[in-house]
Amino acid sequence: MEYAIIVCGGSGTRMGSLPVSKTLLPVGGVPSAVRCALAFRNAGCRLILVTPPGGEKPFEEALKNYGIEALLVPGGGERSESVKNGLARVEEDDALVLVHDGARPLVSSELIRRCVSCAREHHGAVPALKVADTLKKAGPDGRVTATVDRADMYRVQTPQCFYARDLRKAYALGGKGCTDEASLMENAGFPVTLCPGDTANIKLTTPEDLAMADRLLRRVTRTGFGLDAHRLTEGRRLVLCGVEIPYEKGLLGHSDADAALHALTDALLGAAALGDIGQMFPDTDEKYAGISSLLLLKQAAERVRAAGFEIVNCDVTIVCQRPKLAPFIPEMRIRVAGCLGIEVSRVSVKATTTELMGYEGRGEGISAHAAATLEECLI
Ligand code: MG
């Protein structure tokens, strides 16, 4: 079992005068401390949230709003005292403890897992990034006095991960003035190993950082729509959303003529503005003759992902008078989800009749409409 101690002190003097802790400031609409708690909860950690002394109430409410269970512990005047208070609530001595800054809201579950596995191997892990900028030393007047060799220089982040028993020993030797657990452990003679950090895991210090965190979180949502229809004819198989349906007629077309998947393929391509199914798979090309439209959909999904999009969900409506499609819908959703590589809960397939009106109503053909949502991640 791993414990996360999320330290939420900090009056945030460089953030301007704030009535609350800066860890309660919303980032992408969610308080920083809550974002941290969600990431550690998703990584399977038990949560201990250290609040500013006497300031538990707003944290209790914020966590409750998001259904997060955490032990709230009042902190001390100094960071080291706050961590010590949290550490006192860790029950097992041989548990790994991840100490995290509540003002680093973009910590990912992936980074947390990386720190844990590195800590298991090296008895402790601290995420860090190599310094890329040239480093200068300068006096108060801004005059450069030296250029510092950056070859072995790292910027250190949190969560910093150590065994509870080692942290307790190090704190018993005194942690005053230590700005992070790594320095405390170094002072106490424990080995400290760096693991790769995450550039998005920024610390909220100034109002500019808050704007930067918002920008990093911003995702662009795009919607696409597709429509297709094929003629019903004898001597053909009826395939809809990749499922063969027993019926006296089937859809006529160059491929398997799965109108539902053609509409969905167009919706995906449309959301990404990547043209349409006819351009991608010309029906004059012999290699697509009789091909399963699941293969076409899969290739379109790959192209959409390669263009930097994530498939969020899709919704297909098949317009068909006969046969009755309801019994086949669960299997259709599974086929489509498997083909797109998304959860079944993100795939909707519906069927409707037109009450005998139009070509679908007269049984001359089947049409399908589809919508798809994509997200473009900016980090
Ligand atoms: Mg078609």
Boltz pocket constraint, residues with backbone or C-beta under 6 A from the ligand:
constraints:
  - pocket:
      binder: B
      contacts: [[A, 228], [A, 229], [A, 230], [A, 253], [A, 257], [A, 258], [A, 259], [A, 262]]
      max_distance: 6.0
